[in-house]
Amino acid sequence: MRKTKAKKRPLLPDPKFNDQLVTRFVNNLMKDGKKSIAFKIFYDALDIVETKKENQEKTSLEIWKDALENVMPHVEVRSRRVGGANFQIPMPIRPDRKISMAMKWLIKYSRDRNEKSMSQKLAAEIIAAAKEEGAAVKKKTDTHRMAEANKAFSHFKF
């Protein structure tokens, strides 16, 4: 690559939990630059998780982090052209990309749910992902299954 890599911008931690991961999630959740609304949706979702949780010794933030951990993929398939044919080659994922994929999947499948408000949708998906069920976790297992099926082509690595 000719161009230099872009520098990582430091993220400010969120006001309530003082956690950079929360800010990163809210930045993904945000639409049209409306960050305060995104923060409100996230905090309301965590309040709903707090009321619905079964495990009393964990906080809603810990449940959210568990959900994120359960959605994180470890391998993905990448297309590579070898001798005129395209192969799906399984590749390990960088830690930074794991987190961003998990966040995007959690938000995407939250938006597809049938609850009334976005905070209720997000809370339901967080609870489901913490129990290792739900659409976001299914996406992770599908990704892993695809990588497992194409393990024979792993010798074509980049």
Secondary structure, 3 states (H helix, E strand, C coil): CCCCCCCCCCCCCCCCCCCHHHHHHHHHHCCCCCHHHHHHHHHHHHHHHHHHCCCCCCCHHHHHHHHHHHHCCCEEEEEEEECCEEEEEEEECCHHHHHHHHHHHHHHHHHCCCCCCHHHHHHHHHHHHHCCCCHHHHHHHHHHHHHHHCHHHHHHCC
